[in-house]
Amino acid sequence: MESFSYLAAWAVYLISALVMIAVFWRMTRNLKLRRTRRSLRVLVAVLLLTPINIATDASIWLAPAYLVGAYDWVLGHTDKALQAGVYIAAAYALMIVVVMLESVMRRLLGMEKAG
């Protein structure tokens, strides 16, 4: 039953996160600067969707990195909070590289005006 509760909680969280990302997507659609708009959208997606392992033994129990980082920082466990921050920063850096590559591909293929 513990495993079912864990999976159910993740399912509810992921559905909620996707709804929040969709709402933020609509909120930023009127931003004129495409790179700023994409960077903000990527930041929200990375914050909501980056997991971190919270298990102390060899098992894998994932939780959202921003929640773990904030909670551990408030409790004074700076090592786990910094680890969560590193995970988020690495995911954001990777996604910015993906956005930049997509921008370069748009220019090379002549799709700059579309979208």
KARA-V579915 format. One line per field, one symbol per residue. ss: DSSP state (H for helix, E for strand, L for the rest). psi: psi as a letter, one per 20 degrees, with the letter a starting at -180 (. if undefined). burial: I if it has 9 or more other ideal C-beta (glycine too) atoms within 8 Angstrom, else O. Layout:
ss->???
psi->???
burial->???
//
This chain:
ss->LHHHHHHHHHHHHHHHHHHHHHHHHHHLLLLLLHHHHHHHHHHHHHHHHLEEELLLLLLLLEEEHHHHHHHHHHHLLHHHHHHHHHHHHHHHHHHHHHHHHHHHHHHHLLLLLLL
psi->hhhggghgghggghggghghggghghhjhjphoghgghggggggggghiorqpiqibirooqqphhggggghghijmhghghgghggggggggghhgggghhgghgghjkkhho.
burial->OOOOOIOOOIOOIIOOIOOIIOOIIOOIOOOOOOOOIIIIIIIIIIIIIIIIOOOOOOOOOOIIIIOIIIOIIOOOOOOIIOIIIOIIOOIIOOIIOOIOOOIOOIOOOOOOOOO
//
